[in-house]
Amino acid sequence: MKRKKLVIFLAIVLVLLAGGIWFWQNLSWLQSGSENQPQPLENIERNFTGEQQKIYKGRIVEAEEYLDSLNQNNPNYSNFEFNAFVYLAQQYYGLGQMQKAKDYYDAALAKRPTDENVMVGLSLVYIQSGRLNEAGVLYSQALERNPKNADIWLRYIEVRKSQGDSGQNLGYLFEDALKKTERHPDILTKAAQFQEQQGNPAKAIELWQEVSKVNPAGADLYQNEINRLE
């Protein structure tokens, strides 16, 4: 009987010893895994007065109370919850609490993964926090779903510019944007300005002339640009 207990005891010791060896062998991996976790976004100082902060905080309290009061049996519960998430994200963003804003935008995206307004809102949080890569990824995903969105194209190009993309690469992006948006006036306008900045006044004039035909309402303004470049 004593021999049997001794065998069991030794077996337990061996199991614990093996587990300890595995733990120490994999400790560096576990530590590196935690280091690779994204760091929380830091708050941004808005330099608000006490009264301004009070307004934002009051809105947040009211919205959170509203969210808690929602009836899950209501047929419109999902829409109400989504709108509350977006509103809270906007208020926290305005207050400068970037991580809170991100959390609520993430919650909204979990309900509507393709909502472009929410993706733009979240991208602004990333941009304010200096995380341009994440913002670029969001814009890229949005454009995959809706390549005709001129506003997102311009935001995406601006992020790529801020990341230090070359003039040549930005030129390719403008060409792609013009093609995908069927030469949207807003893209034409920014492309004309870009070409001037790149030292290509003749190309800029072409684009101003084209946008004048696409959007006759702004023809006088565009002609002023043409006259200046000529």
Beta strands, then each sheet from edge to edge (+ up, - down):
end
